[in-house]
Amino acid sequence: MFTASPKKRYLAVALAALAAVSMWSYVRKILIPYQVQDAAQVGRPRGVLSDLYPRWFGARELLLHGRNPYSQEVTREIQRGYYGRSLDPPHPGDPKDQAGFAYPVYAVFLLAPFVHAQFSVVQAWGEWILGLLALTSLLMWQRVVGSRFPIVGSLAAMLFLLASYPFVEAASLQQPVLLVMALLAGSFLARNRGRLFLSGVLMAVATIKPQTVVFPVILMLMWVSWNWRERRRWFYGFAATMLVLLAASEYLLTGWLFQFYGALRAYQTYMAGNSLLDMFMTPHWAWLGRTVIVIGILWVNWKSRGALESSVESRRALSLTLAGAVLSAPNLGTYNQILLVPAMLLIVEQWNTILRGSRFVRGIASLMLTILAWPWVASGALALAVLVFHASWPTQAELLLPLYGTLPLPLATAAVLLALPAKRSGDRSLAAVPRGVSCTFVC
């Protein structure tokens, strides 16, 4: 649709704009008022509800007052700002998320310019900055994946991104995953353009969310191992930056690594049973799903380590790696699905190949499109019924209808990527080239 005739591209822009209006109207005018009312009924606290707040507060306390951001005292103060009061674990209505500073210490360096400002200012600017980073990431991912959209097609893609529930949730919460996505996009774009040292630096900075970046790091380490002589600059950039970040963090807070590990263990404990795999496979069997995902990603990355960055095999490995990060995330936050953007772009770019595939492949792709479109259809119907025709307030089941399509989307996307042919006649691989030969001479 993004690369079709001008008439179809303008139609795509109109549909994307309608989807954006529908989704934002649903979230701001229907879903959030329901959440406020439900929280009041069960006594669930609501405060600023910004995911920047725990990181900003922890950075301010560490940099300005020398306090340990992982301490229980700081965590309770974060809760009072984040939720409006300290959490009471025995209270059945209180959230599970303790809102602690569960990030590496070096995350404070990114927030250092904002520690003197009031959080209301940080929150107001954060939503706009993170939104712009998401749109910039989309443009970078287009170049990484090889999507050649005209200007109108790129505009439609941006509007569809703004209309997606994962983006709406991430922007509303000021979720740092939007920053991490921009760093990852910049890292892979720099790699594709031969700026390997810069690519490694950006990847290292992206480890502020280690559970999100661990798979991309493994992908790149395998990629480097195939041709160490030509690709070692990436490793030097990554390793040097990590050493600087770790050393600076140790200088700020001695022994922080063990405290960070404890914060991660605590996070996994109180968020247990609240991940995507827990929902689909039950908490008892979720470990099996994570094991399969890890083994599958390792295998795909290993098989594609010698492929050129421009090949379908390499781009599919990257997209599957990010989809695996979404599937194995320790929580159910749909904002993580923003990492599916490269997969969506690759599927659009390879759509003609999918249409020429088997009936099974076309069926999986059709199912994914249905799941992808469902939140926009449902949110539009609810917004139209409640806000325009003033229908009776929807029940809880009806209210959550747009969200049902977001849960199976990562699984459906991964299925389409796996069904997509990894190699095409035009692809070239470094597997047939001596390891000492530079990619420059192959391309």
Secondary structure, DSSP 8 states (H G I E B T S, - for coil): -TTS-HHHHHHHHHHHHHHHHHHHHHIIIIIHHHHHHHHHHHT---S---THHHHHHHHHHHHHH---TTSHHHHHHHHHHHTSS---TT-TTS-S------S-GGGHHHHGGGTTS-HHHHHHHHHHHHHHHHHHHHHHHHHHHT----HHHHHHHHHHHHHSHHHHHHHHHT-THHHHHHHHHHHHHHHHTT-HHHHHHHHHHGGGSHHHHHHHHHHHHHHHHHTHHHHHHHHHHHHHHHHHHHHHHHHHSTTHHHHHHHHHHHHHHHTTT-SHHHHHHHHHHHHHHHHHHHHHHHHHHHHHTTB-TTSHHHHHHHHHHHHHHHHT-SS--GGGGGGGHHHHHHHHHTHHHHHTS-HHHHHHHHHHHHHHHHHHHHHHHHHIIIIIS------HHHHTHHHHTTSSHHHHHHHHHHHS-S--TT--BGGGS-TTS-HHHH-
